[in-house]
Amino acid sequence: MSRKDLLDMDKCVKDSHQTEDYKSFLPAFKSVPISVLKQNGLLQALVTSEDGQKEAEISEDVLQAQEEWEAVENVQAGLLSETKTGLLENLAGHTPLISFNEALQYFQTADLSECRKRIQPTVHRTGLSAITHFLFGPPRLHRELQEERDLALAIAQCALDNNQKVHMRVLQTIYKKLTGSTFDCPRYGAHWEQLGFQGFDPGTDLRGTGFLGLMHTLYLVMNTQTLPLAHDIFRLSQHQTQNFPFCVMSINITRIAIQALREECLSRECNRRQQVVGVLNDFYVATFLRLYQIWKMQNKTIKDSGFTLKEVETFAKKNPKQLLRSLEMYLVEHHNIATLDKWSLHSSSSPDLQSQKKDLKFTGVCDFKPRLEGEARLV
């Protein structure tokens, strides 16, 4: 075999090795932006000779190839920009918060005909119970308020619907307001257990109260007056020994509120204020507040939950006016404390007030002149 043939075979072997190396290199090539490859000199290596010197003359084919590379780079840069933008929008979770009134307006205009068919506005009583309730029970709800009552009870018959944007916004708002997160969370997952639901899907815990259970929690966290209370209760629910499932407990409070409404325990207050939903919301918060105070002061644990809930329910139904009054006093007191704290913080950081404090001169006990004997004085 001639020397020329040996050189040709050696060249073929080198070419085959280079081809295999190139194939193994392609995956890494695809995952790196083209501009990065150019900056790192990888593209320049493709047009560099073996001795490291660039070709003196660049053929038309090379120029055309370079133009094609640049065109591909521009296309890839545009696609990458669009992809990144979409990913950032999905990751950032720009779902806006929803207020209680906005969610309520949705239900006021939604078709709840099927839900309304399943409601029982009042508890059906017979015999002596009906007579006693008629003679000594609370007054009946005014006729003009019955439509609003039926709306609240119809919401309690609605299930959580993944296809309804308002439903998902309510869920995301509750999560964000309790956790302080600024990003959306997945529809299913263990993060809901951290909020006090029993599983990965909050919808499975709403069988007894329907969507009204979420509406009440929404009211608690979106009302500026009650949000600090919501944080206090949520913080207690995370206690090492006194922990309890926050959202499940909240749903139980909603169940008590629904029963109180159907048993007409709230009719007198609804008639006085000429509204139902507002009274129902305040009754829910007041009942939750009482549970929170008992749980915290009496060192209750999850083992005491059944008995404690029953005790709170009995008191709430018998004393709705007293319960609502306690909530009012609690909110006023804590509002005053918060205002005082803000004033104290402002005064301690204000240079004008600091200078005034320095100018103040207090008279000590020893600074008073002794009274002379026989000096006139008031008796």
JOFEN-V38288 format. One record per residue. N is the residue number from 1. RES is the residue in one small letter. PHI is phi in whole degrees, 0 to 359 (999 if undefined). BURIAL is + if it has 9 or more other C-alpha atoms within 8 Angstrom, else -. Layout:
# JOFEN-V38288
n=<N:N>
res=<RES:RES>
phi=<PHI:PHI>
burial=<BURIAL:BURIAL>
This chain:
# JOFEN-V38288
n=<1:2:3:4:5:6:7:8:9:10:11:12:13:14:15:16:17:18:19:20:21:22:23:24:25:26:27:28:29:30:31:32:33:34:35:36:37:38:39:40:41:42:43:44:45:46:47:48:49:50:51:52:53:54:55:56:57:58:59:60:61:62:63:64:65:66:67:68:69:70:71:72:73:74:75:76:77:78:79:80:81:82:83:84:85:86:87:88:89:90:91:92:93:94:95:96:97:98:99:100:101:102:103:104:105:106:107:108:109:110:111:112:113:114:115:116:117:118:119:120:121:122:123:124:125:126:127:128:129:130:131:132:133:134:135:136:137:138:139:140:141:142:143:144:145:146:147:148:149:150:151:152:153:154:155:156:157:158:159:160:161:162:163:164:165:166:167:168:169:170:171:172:173:174:175:176:177:178:179:180:181:182:183:184:185:186:187:188:189:190:191:192:193:194:195:196:197:198:199:200:201:202:203:204:205:206:207:208:209:210:211:212:213:214:215:216:217:218:219:220:221:222:223:224:225:226:227:228:229:230:231:232:233:234:235:236:237:238:239:240:241:242:243:244:245:246:247:248:249:250:251:252:253:254:255:256:257:258:259:260:261:262:263:264:265:266:267:268:269:270:271:272:273:274:275:276:277:278:279:280:281:282:283:284:285:286:287:288:289:290:291:292:293:294:295:296:297:298:299:300:301:302:303:304:305:306:307:308:309:310:311:312:313:314:315:316:317:318:319:320:321:322:323:324:325:326:327:328:329:330:331:332:333:334:335:336:337:338:339:340:341:342:343:344:345:346:347:348:349:350:351:352:353:354:355:356:357:358:359:360:361:362:363:364:365:366:367:368:369:370:371:372:373:374:375:376:377:378:379>
res=<m:s:r:k:d:l:l:d:m:d:k:c:v:k:d:s:h:q:t:e:d:y:k:s:f:l:p:a:f:k:s:v:p:i:s:v:l:k:q:n:g:l:l:q:a:l:v:t:s:e:d:g:q:k:e:a:e:i:s:e:d:v:l:q:a:q:e:e:w:e:a:v:e:n:v:q:a:g:l:l:s:e:t:k:t:g:l:l:e:n:l:a:g:h:t:p:l:i:s:f:n:e:a:l:q:y:f:q:t:a:d:l:s:e:c:r:k:r:i:q:p:t:v:h:r:t:g:l:s:a:i:t:h:f:l:f:g:p:p:r:l:h:r:e:l:q:e:e:r:d:l:a:l:a:i:a:q:c:a:l:d:n:n:q:k:v:h:m:r:v:l:q:t:i:y:k:k:l:t:g:s:t:f:d:c:p:r:y:g:a:h:w:e:q:l:g:f:q:g:f:d:p:g:t:d:l:r:g:t:g:f:l:g:l:m:h:t:l:y:l:v:m:n:t:q:t:l:p:l:a:h:d:i:f:r:l:s:q:h:q:t:q:n:f:p:f:c:v:m:s:i:n:i:t:r:i:a:i:q:a:l:r:e:e:c:l:s:r:e:c:n:r:r:q:q:v:v:g:v:l:n:d:f:y:v:a:t:f:l:r:l:y:q:i:w:k:m:q:n:k:t:i:k:d:s:g:f:t:l:k:e:v:e:t:f:a:k:k:n:p:k:q:l:l:r:s:l:e:m:y:l:v:e:h:h:n:i:a:t:l:d:k:w:s:l:h:s:s:s:s:p:d:l:q:s:q:k:k:d:l:k:f:t:g:v:c:d:f:k:p:r:l:e:g:e:a:r:l:v>
phi=<999:284:295:296:296:298:295:295:296:297:297:296:297:298:297:295:295:295:296:295:297:294:296:289:273:301:304:295:297:290:273:250:301:295:300:292:298:292:293:278:82:288:288:296:295:290:244:249:285:296:274:89:264:288:298:290:243:256:285:296:297:294:299:295:297:296:298:295:301:297:296:298:297:296:297:295:297:294:297:296:296:297:297:299:299:296:295:296:296:291:287:292:63:273:294:289:294:234:277:296:295:294:295:295:298:299:290:293:257:283:276:248:300:293:291:295:292:262:278:236:302:227:284:279:243:224:64:296:297:292:294:298:294:291:278:241:279:292:292:284:291:302:300:290:259:291:295:292:297:295:296:299:289:290:299:291:260:274:268:289:244:294:273:264:299:297:301:291:294:299:297:293:296:299:298:292:289:279:266:80:286:256:248:292:242:298:297:237:155:291:296:288:295:294:275:107:276:277:209:281:237:299:298:286:266:258:297:275:235:62:289:299:299:283:296:293:296:299:298:297:269:262:277:297:284:261:301:301:295:301:293:296:294:295:295:295:294:263:298:297:247:260:296:204:287:302:291:295:295:298:295:295:294:298:300:297:296:297:297:296:293:290:275:65:290:257:298:299:290:296:296:293:268:57:200:246:298:297:294:297:297:294:295:299:296:297:292:296:297:297:300:299:293:294:299:284:288:262:52:287:234:299:293:266:298:298:294:295:298:295:296:294:298:298:294:296:289:278:227:295:294:296:296:293:294:296:296:299:295:297:293:296:298:287:292:295:296:296:295:295:296:295:295:296:296:292:292:289:260:276:293:295:291:296:292:295:295:292:280:292:236:259:269:278:298:284:277:288:284:293:283:285:292:87:288:293:208:273:255>
burial=<-:-:-:-:-:+:-:-:-:-:-:-:-:-:-:-:-:-:-:-:-:-:-:-:-:-:-:-:-:-:-:-:+:-:-:-:+:+:-:-:-:+:-:-:-:-:-:+:-:-:-:-:-:-:-:-:-:-:-:-:-:-:+:-:-:-:-:-:-:-:-:-:+:-:-:+:+:-:-:-:-:-:-:-:-:-:-:-:+:-:-:+:+:-:-:-:-:+:+:+:-:-:+:-:-:+:+:-:-:-:-:+:-:-:+:+:-:-:+:-:-:-:-:-:-:-:-:-:-:+:+:+:+:-:-:-:-:+:-:-:+:-:-:-:+:+:-:+:+:+:+:+:+:+:+:+:+:+:+:+:-:-:-:-:-:+:+:+:+:+:+:+:+:+:+:+:+:+:-:-:-:-:+:+:-:-:-:-:+:-:-:+:+:-:+:+:+:+:+:+:+:+:-:-:+:+:-:-:+:+:+:+:+:+:+:+:+:+:+:+:+:+:-:-:-:+:+:-:-:+:+:-:+:+:-:+:+:+:-:-:-:+:+:+:+:+:+:+:+:+:+:-:+:+:+:+:+:+:-:+:+:+:-:+:+:+:+:+:+:+:+:-:-:-:+:+:+:-:+:+:+:+:+:+:+:+:+:+:+:+:+:+:-:+:+:+:-:-:-:+:+:-:-:-:+:-:-:+:+:-:-:+:+:-:+:+:+:-:-:+:-:-:+:+:-:+:+:-:-:-:+:-:-:-:+:-:-:-:-:-:-:-:-:-:-:-:+:-:-:-:-:-:+:+:-:-:-:-:-:-:-:-:-:-:-:-:-:-:-:-:-:-:-:-:-:-:-:-:->
